[in-house]
């Protein structure tokens, strides 16, 4: 049985409100499991260890569909490398959730 080891506060960037940047302070429990060791609880709104909410990452990923990483970085006030990492996480979540059609044909080429 896991017990609470300590409480940790994290600042998470969320979608902007009007022209202001919004951050949310979230309190997470660090659990001590006898089998696995210390672990931080998972929250559905925080998809990764990065300090961004899922809504913010989806907004950045959606903006990357029609603009370059540099343009999106200027729009959200992030670095281009951070935008690329967020876009990659959004694409991985999308690929994991999309329905994949069954394989109908397989072609083999001899070498």
C-alpha positions, 0 to 999 in steps of 0.5 A: 500500500502506497503512503504519501511521502510529501506534497510538491507544488508545481507551477504549470503554464496554461492557456492565456487569459485575455492578453495575460499569461496564466499559470496554475499552481498544482499540488501533487503527492509524492507517494512512497510505494514499497514495491516501486519506490517513490513516485509522483501521482499522475494527473490527466491534465498534466500529460508529461513532466514538462510544466505545461497543461494539456490544453496549452500543449494542444493549443501549441500543437494546433498552431504548429499545423499551420505555422513554423515553429519559430512563428509559434514560438513568438506567438506563445513566448516560447523557444523554438526547441520547446515548441518542437518538443510540445508538437512532438508530444502532441503528435505522439498522443494523437498517433496513440489515440487514432484508429489504425486500419487493419492491414489488408495487403503485405508486399515483399521485395527481394534483395 
